[in-house]
Amino acid sequence: MRDFSSCLSEHATNISETTSCSKNSCISPTVTPSTQNVVVNTYKTVLSNHNHIFITLTWTNTSSQSQSLTILFNDDQSTTIKLNSNSNSKSLVKKSKGAKSIVSHSSKIELHYDLSAARYQSGPEPIDGYYLLISIDSQIALLLGDVPAKKLKIKNRTAKSSLISRQEHFSGRAIYSTRARFCDGGANHEISIRCVGENEGLKCPALSVIIDKKIVIRVKRLQWNFRGNQTIVLEDDDDLVVDLMWNVHDWFHNPGLGLGCAVFMFRSRSGIDRKLWMEEKMVERDEQDKVEFSLMIYAWK
C-alpha cells in the first residue's frame, strides 16, 4: 500500500497565483459559506519538571449532537473531561460554570471554567466572554479566554504552552473560511478556501486558496487535479514557509455515499531548504526543534 503523501503527489497540478483581490472579487456574495461545526485544538505544554503534556480541546455543535466541549490529556481516554449541554437546550453555555478535577498517573488535574456569558460567531468555539483554566499539580498548564485574577491567585507557576495543531470540520461545499497563526507571535491570517465552478457555473469546478485577500493557489479542472501540494511563503511572518496539501478525491470519486470529505492541510516549517513535511519520515521531533503548527480543514458535503 502506498503512503498518503505519494498518493497526494501523483497526477496533481499545482498552479500558484499571488494576485491581490478585493473581498467581493475573491468570494462572490451569491456563494453560500459553509458551516463550521467541530473545532479540535491541541496544545503542547511543558511543565517545570520538563514533562510534556498534550491537551486536546474539542468543541462540537452539530445537528445530530448537543453542544459539547471535550478535554483530553495525552490521548489517554481515562483523562477525559466533558461538558455537555443540558437535555432541554442545545446551548452549552446555559449551565457551564464551575470546576472539575481528575487524577491521572499520580497528578491532579483541575479545570476551572465559565462559559455562561460566552459569545460565539458561526462556529462552536467561543470568541470571548469566557475562560478556561487548566492546572496540573497546582501549575497552570493552559489559559484560554479572560481568566479572573482571583483564579490566578490560587496557582503559583505557569507552564509554557503552544498551539501545535488545529482541526476544523465544515458542512457544505462552497467556501470554507477561518483564521490562523502559523507561528508563535505571528500574524493572524485570514484564510478562505473556495471550491466552485468556473465563472460561478456548475461545470469545471476550480479550487482557489486565498490568504489575506491574495490568491496563493488556483487549480482548474479540480475533478482531475483532486490531489496536490503547494509551498507558500508568508511575507508578514518573516518569510515563513507553509506547505499546503489538498485531497478532494471523495467529492468526485465516491458517488452515492453522501459522506465524501475533502481535506485541506497547512503546516509551517522552519526553513525553505527543508523537505516538504509530508515527505519526511514520521520520526519523533527533537526537543530543540522549533514548534511547528498544522491546520487541517475537513469539508463535508
C-alpha positions in Angstrom: 0.0 0.0 0.0 1.4 3.4 -0.9 1.7 6.1 1.8 -0.6 9.1 1.8 2.0 11.6 0.6 2.7 9.6 -2.6 -1.0 9.4 -3.3 -1.3 13.1 -2.9 1.6 13.9 -5.2 0.6 11.7 -8.1 -1.2 13.3 -11.1 -1.5 16.7 -9.3 -1.3 20.0 -11.0 0.0 23.0 -9.0 -1.0 26.5 -10.1 0.1 29.4 -8.0 -1.1 33.0 -8.3 0.0 35.7 -6.0 -2.6 38.3 -7.0 -4.4 40.7 -4.8 -8.2 40.9 -4.8 -11.0 42.6 -3.0 -13.3 40.7 -0.8 -16.1 40.7 -3.4 -13.9 39.7 -6.3 -12.4 36.7 -4.4 -15.7 35.5 -3.0 -19.0 36.1 -4.7 -21.9 37.1 -2.5 -24.0 34.5 -4.4 -22.0 31.6 -3.0 -23.1 30.4 0.4 -20.4 29.9 3.0 -20.2 26.6 4.7 -21.0 25.9 8.4 -18.3 25.1 10.9 -19.5 22.5 13.5 -16.4 20.9 15.1 -13.1 22.5 16.2 -10.2 20.5 17.7 -7.2 22.3 19.2 -4.1 20.6 20.5 -1.7 22.4 22.8 1.7 21.3 23.9 2.5 22.2 27.5 6.0 21.9 29.0 5.8 21.8 32.8 8.5 23.0 35.2 9.8 19.4 35.6 10.2 19.3 31.7 7.3 16.8 31.3 5.4 17.4 28.0 1.6 17.3 28.2 -0.6 17.4 25.1 -4.0 18.9 25.9 -6.7 18.5 23.2 -9.9 20.6 23.3 -12.8 19.5 21.0 -15.6 22.0 20.6 -18.7 20.5 18.9 -22.1 21.7 17.9 -23.8 19.7 15.2 -27.4 18.9 14.2 -27.0 15.3 15.4 -25.2 16.1 18.7 -25.7 18.6 21.6 -23.2 21.3 22.0 -20.2 20.0 24.0 -16.6 20.5 25.0 -14.3 17.6 25.5 -10.8 17.9 27.0 -8.3 15.1 26.6 -4.8 14.8 28.0 -2.0 12.9 26.1 -4.7 11.0 24.1 -5.5 9.0 27.3 -9.2 8.3 27.3 -9.2 7.8 31.0 -8.3 11.5 31.4 -11.4 12.8 29.5 -13.3 15.8 30.9 -16.5 16.5 29.1 -19.0 19.4 29.4 -22.4 18.8 27.7 -25.4 20.9 27.1 -28.5 20.0 29.2 -31.4 17.9 27.9 -33.7 20.9 27.4 -31.3 23.0 25.3 -28.5 22.6 22.8 -26.7 25.5 24.3 -23.6 24.5 26.3 -23.4 27.9 28.0 -26.7 27.5 29.9 -25.1 25.6 32.7 -21.3 25.7 32.1 -19.7 27.3 35.1 -17.7 25.7 37.8 -14.8 23.4 38.4 -13.8 19.8 37.8 -10.8 17.6 38.8 -9.4 14.2 38.0 -6.3 12.3 39.0 -4.0 10.8 36.3 -0.7 9.0 36.9 -0.5 10.5 40.4 -1.0 14.0 39.1 -4.0 16.2 40.0 -5.6 17.9 37.0 -8.0 20.7 37.7 -10.4 22.6 35.4 -11.9 26.0 36.3 -14.3 27.3 33.7 -17.1 29.8 32.9 -18.9 29.6 29.6 -22.2 31.2 30.9 -21.5 34.5 29.1 -19.5 33.2 26.2 -20.0 34.8 22.8 -19.9 32.9 19.6 -19.9 33.7 15.9 -20.8 30.9 13.4 -18.8 28.1 15.0 -18.9 26.0 18.2 -15.8 27.7 19.7 -16.4 30.9 21.7 -14.6 34.1 20.7 -14.8 36.0 24.0 -16.8 36.3 27.2 -15.4 33.1 28.7 -12.4 31.5 30.4 -10.8 28.1 30.8 -8.0 27.4 33.3 -6.3 24.0 33.5 -3.8 23.3 36.2 -1.6 20.2 36.7 -0.3 19.7 40.2 -1.0 23.4 41.1 0.8 24.6 38.0 -1.1 26.5 35.3 -0.9 24.3 32.2 -3.3 26.2 29.9 -5.1 29.6 30.0 -7.9 30.5 27.5 -10.2 33.5 27.4 -10.4 36.2 30.1 -9.4 34.5 33.4 -10.3 36.4 36.6 -7.4 37.5 38.8 -8.8 35.6 41.7 -8.5 32.3 39.8 -4.8 33.0 39.1 -4.1 33.6 42.7 -4.7 30.0 43.6 -1.9 28.9 41.3 1.8 29.6 41.7 3.5 28.7 38.4 2.7 28.9 34.7 3.9 26.3 32.2 4.9 27.1 28.7 2.1 26.1 26.2 1.8 26.4 22.4 -1.0 25.6 20.0 0.5 23.0 17.7 -2.5 21.8 15.7 -6.0 22.8 14.8 -8.7 20.9 13.0 -11.9 22.4 11.7 -14.9 20.5 10.3 -17.3 22.2 7.9 -20.5 21.1 6.3 -21.2 22.4 2.8 -19.3 22.5 -0.4 -18.5 26.1 -1.4 -16.5 28.3 0.8 -14.5 27.4 4.0 -13.2 30.4 5.9 -11.1 30.6 9.0 -8.2 32.5 10.7 -4.9 31.0 11.9 -1.4 31.9 13.2 1.3 29.7 11.8 3.9 30.6 14.4 4.0 32.0 18.0 3.7 35.7 17.9 3.0 35.7 14.1 0.3 37.4 12.2 -3.3 36.3 12.4 -4.0 35.3 8.8 -7.4 35.3 7.1 -7.8 32.1 5.1 -10.5 31.2 2.6 -10.8 28.0 0.5 -13.2 28.3 -2.4 -14.4 25.3 -4.4 -16.9 26.3 -7.1 -17.4 26.1 -10.8 -15.5 28.4 -13.2 -17.4 31.8 -13.5 -19.8 30.6 -10.8 -21.1 27.9 -13.1 -21.7 24.3 -12.1 -19.3 22.7 -14.5 -15.5 22.6 -14.4 -15.1 23.2 -10.6 -11.9 25.0 -9.5 -10.0 25.4 -6.3 -8.8 28.8 -5.0 -6.9 29.3 -1.8 -7.0 32.9 -0.6 -4.8 34.2 2.3 -5.2 37.8 3.4 -7.1 38.6 0.2 -4.4 37.2 -2.0 -4.9 34.2 -4.2 -2.0 32.0 -3.5 -3.2 28.9 -5.4 -5.7 28.4 -8.2 -6.3 24.9 -9.6 -8.6 24.4 -12.6 -10.3 21.1 -13.6 -10.4 20.1 -9.9 -12.1 16.8 -10.7 -8.8 15.7 -12.4 -6.4 17.5 -10.1 -8.1 16.3 -7.0 -4.8 15.8 -5.0 -1.8 18.1 -4.9 0.6 20.2 -2.8 2.0 23.7 -2.9 4.5 25.7 -1.0 3.5 29.2 0.3 5.8 31.9 1.7 4.2 34.3 4.2 6.0 37.6 3.9 4.2 39.0 7.0 5.7 36.2 9.1 9.4 36.8 8.1 9.0 34.6 5.0 7.7 31.7 7.0 7.3 28.6 4.8 3.9 26.9 4.8 3.1 23.7 2.9 -0.4 23.1 1.7 -1.9 19.8 0.6 -5.4 19.1 -0.7 -7.3 16.0 -1.3 -10.8 16.3 -2.7 -10.9 12.8 -4.2 -14.1 11.6 -2.4 -16.1 14.6 -3.7 -15.7 13.3 -7.3 -14.9 9.5 -7.0 -17.0 8.3 -4.1 -20.5 8.8 -5.5 -23.7 7.8 -3.9 -22.4 7.5 -0.3 -23.1 11.1 0.7 -20.1 11.0 3.0 -17.4 12.5 0.8 -14.9 14.5 2.8 -12.3 16.8 1.3 -9.1 17.6 3.4 -7.0 20.7 3.2 -3.8 20.7 5.3 -1.5 23.6 6.1 1.7 23.2 8.0 4.5 25.6 8.8 8.2 24.6 8.6 11.3 26.3 9.8 13.3 26.6 6.6 12.7 26.8 2.9 15.5 24.3 2.2 13.7 21.6 4.2 11.8 18.8 2.5 8.0 19.0 2.3 6.6 17.9 5.6 4.5 15.1 4.1 7.7 13.6 2.5 9.5 13.3 5.8 9.5 10.1 7.8 7.3 10.0 10.8 10.0 10.3 13.5 9.9 11.9 16.9 11.0 15.6 16.8 14.0 16.7 18.8 13.1 18.8 21.7 15.2 21.6 20.4 13.3 21.9 17.1 11.1 24.9 16.7 7.4 24.4 17.4 5.6 23.9 14.1 1.9 24.4 13.6 -0.6 22.5 11.4 -4.1 23.4 10.3 -6.4 20.8 8.9 -9.8 21.6 7.3 -12.3 18.8 6.8 -15.0 19.7 4.3 -18.1 17.5 4.3 -20.7 17.6 1.6 
